[in-house]
Amino acid sequence: MFENFLKRKAPVIGFSEGNAIVSTAEELCELQVNIKSAVLGERKFERHINEDGSVGGFVESTAKVEKTVIMDKHALVLDRADVSEFVIIKGYARIFDDAKASRHASVADYARVYGSAEISGHVEIKDHVKVYGHAEIFGNPVIYGKAEVFEYAKIFGEAKIYDEAKVRGLARVSENAVICRKSDVFADEEITSEIKQA
């Protein structure tokens, strides 16, 4: 998983102007903006250049990131992730594995989107949120704090999920629902316009 990737050491392969060899993904995030490509073991990364010409984060050669995507210089897109249609990736956010992000979604701070998760629309994912498994988030939800959305959960509408709430299993959270504190929404539970807090 990503945490193991961060700790992995890699052999030095070579160095040339504008390129770097790094031993961890954290080193990759901290490279100066004049470094345009990097190598970590057998993995290759290119710096994303935003449409306005500003320098973005690194994208692994196996991942897809459209030109319309805006990335902060510390953001990473790894593995086979697919990011398109004006997505914004801020801070130290990561999108990896086979995750997909599209249509103006925003992933910020230290948030992680991975596995086969999909986010689309004006979704806001920030702070230390984790979205993974086969979770789907679309529409206008806002998810923040240390919340987790995973397994086959679906979040849509104007839902808000925050604090340490978990939405998992086949759960569906939609409309104006609010899930907060240490709530755990699971199985095939459906929450639409109520507040659930533990």
C-alpha positions in Angstrom: 0.0 0.0 0.0 1.0 3.7 -0.2 2.4 3.8 3.3 4.9 1.0 2.4 5.7 2.9 -0.8 6.7 5.9 1.2 9.2 3.9 3.3 10.7 1.9 0.5 14.3 2.5 -0.4 15.5 2.4 -4.0 18.9 2.1 -5.6 20.6 5.1 -7.3 20.1 4.7 -11.0 21.6 7.9 -12.4 21.4 11.7 -12.4 21.3 14.5 -15.0 20.4 18.1 -15.1 16.7 18.6 -14.2 16.3 15.0 -13.0 16.6 13.4 -9.6 16.9 10.0 -8.0 15.0 9.6 -4.8 14.8 6.9 -2.2 11.3 7.6 -0.9 8.1 9.2 -2.1 8.3 11.8 0.6 11.6 13.0 -1.0 9.8 13.1 -4.3 7.3 15.5 -2.8 10.0 17.8 -1.5 12.0 18.2 -4.7 12.7 21.7 -5.9 10.4 22.9 -8.7 13.3 23.0 -11.2 13.5 19.2 -11.1 11.3 18.0 -14.0 11.6 14.2 -13.7 12.6 11.7 -11.1 13.3 8.0 -10.6 12.4 5.8 -7.6 13.7 2.3 -8.2 12.1 1.2 -11.4 9.4 3.8 -11.2 9.6 7.0 -13.3 7.9 10.3 -12.6 7.3 13.5 -14.5 6.5 16.9 -13.1 2.9 18.1 -14.1 2.8 21.6 -15.5 -0.5 23.3 -14.9 -2.3 25.1 -17.8 -1.3 28.5 -16.3 2.4 27.4 -16.5 2.8 26.9 -12.8 4.7 23.8 -11.6 2.6 20.9 -10.2 3.5 17.7 -8.4 4.8 14.5 -9.9 2.8 12.0 -12.0 4.0 8.4 -12.3 4.6 7.3 -15.9 1.8 4.6 -15.6 -0.8 7.2 -14.4 -3.0 9.5 -16.5 -3.4 13.2 -15.7 -5.1 15.5 -18.2 -3.7 19.0 -18.9 -6.8 20.6 -17.4 -5.9 19.2 -13.9 -4.3 21.6 -11.4 -1.8 20.1 -9.0 0.2 21.7 -6.2 3.9 21.0 -6.3 3.7 18.5 -3.4 0.8 16.5 -4.8 1.3 13.0 -6.3 -0.6 10.8 -8.8 0.7 7.3 -8.8 0.3 3.8 -10.2 -2.6 3.6 -12.7 -4.7 6.4 -11.3 -6.7 8.4 -13.9 -7.3 12.1 -13.2 -9.2 14.3 -15.6 -11.6 17.2 -16.3 -10.4 20.1 -14.1 -9.7 18.1 -10.9 -7.7 20.1 -8.3 -5.1 18.3 -6.2 -3.8 20.6 -3.4 -1.2 20.2 -0.6 0.2 16.8 -0.1 -2.9 15.0 -1.4 -2.4 11.6 -3.2 -4.4 9.7 -5.8 -3.1 6.2 -6.5 -3.7 2.6 -7.3 -6.6 2.4 -9.8 -8.5 5.4 -8.4 -10.3 7.8 -10.7 -11.0 11.5 -10.2 -12.9 13.8 -12.6 -15.3 16.7 -13.3 -13.9 19.4 -10.9 -13.4 17.2 -7.9 -11.0 18.6 -5.3 -8.6 16.5 -3.2 -6.6 18.6 -0.7 -4.3 18.6 2.3 -3.3 15.0 3.2 -6.3 13.3 1.8 -5.9 10.0 0.0 -8.0 8.5 -2.9 -6.9 5.0 -3.8 -7.9 1.4 -4.5 -10.6 1.4 -7.2 -12.4 4.4 -5.7 -14.0 7.0 -8.0 -14.8 10.6 -7.3 -16.6 12.9 -9.7 -18.3 16.3 -9.7 -17.8 19.2 -7.3 -16.7 16.8 -4.5 -14.4 18.2 -1.8 -12.2 15.8 0.0 -9.7 17.3 2.4 -7.8 17.1 5.7 -6.8 13.5 6.4 -9.8 11.8 4.6 -9.3 8.3 3.0 -11.5 7.1 0.2 -10.7 3.6 -1.0 -11.9 0.2 -2.0 -14.7 0.6 -4.6 -16.3 3.7 -3.0 -18.0 6.2 -5.3 -18.5 9.8 -4.5 -20.2 12.2 -6.9 -22.3 15.3 -7.0 -21.4 18.0 -4.3 -20.5 16.1 -1.1 -17.9 17.6 1.3 -15.8 15.1 3.3 -13.2 16.3 5.8 -11.5 15.6 9.1 -10.4 12.0 9.5 -13.5 10.5 7.8 -13.2 7.3 5.7 -15.3 6.1 2.8 -14.6 2.6 1.7 -15.7 -0.8 0.4 -18.7 -0.2 -1.9 -20.1 2.9 -0.2 -21.8 5.6 -2.3 -21.9 9.3 -1.4 -23.8 11.8 -3.5 -26.0 14.9 -3.4 -25.0 17.6 -0.8 -23.9 15.1 1.9 -21.4 16.1 4.5 -19.2 13.5 6.2 -16.6 14.6 8.8 -14.8 14.0 12.1 -13.9 10.3 12.3 -17.1 9.0 10.6 -16.9 5.9 8.5 -19.2 5.0 5.6 -18.6 1.5 4.3 -20.2 -1.7 3.0 -23.0 -1.0 0.6 -24.1 2.1 2.5 -25.6 5.0 0.6 -25.4 8.6 1.9 -27.2 11.3 -0.2 -29.2 14.5 -0.3 -28.5 16.7 2.7 -27.3 13.9 5.1 -24.7 14.7 7.7 -22.5 11.9 9.1 -20.2 13.0 11.8 -18.2 12.3 15.0 -17.5 8.6 15.2 -20.6 7.4 13.3 -20.3 4.1 11.4 -22.7 3.7 8.5 -22.4 0.2 7.0 -24.1 -2.8 5.4 -26.9 -1.6 3.1 -27.9 1.4 5.3 -29.3 4.4 3.4 -29.1 7.9 4.9 -30.7 10.8 3.0 -31.6 13.9 4.9 -30.8 13.2 8.5 -27.9 13.8 10.9 -26.1 10.7 12.3 -23.6 11.2 15.0 -22.1 8.8 17.5 
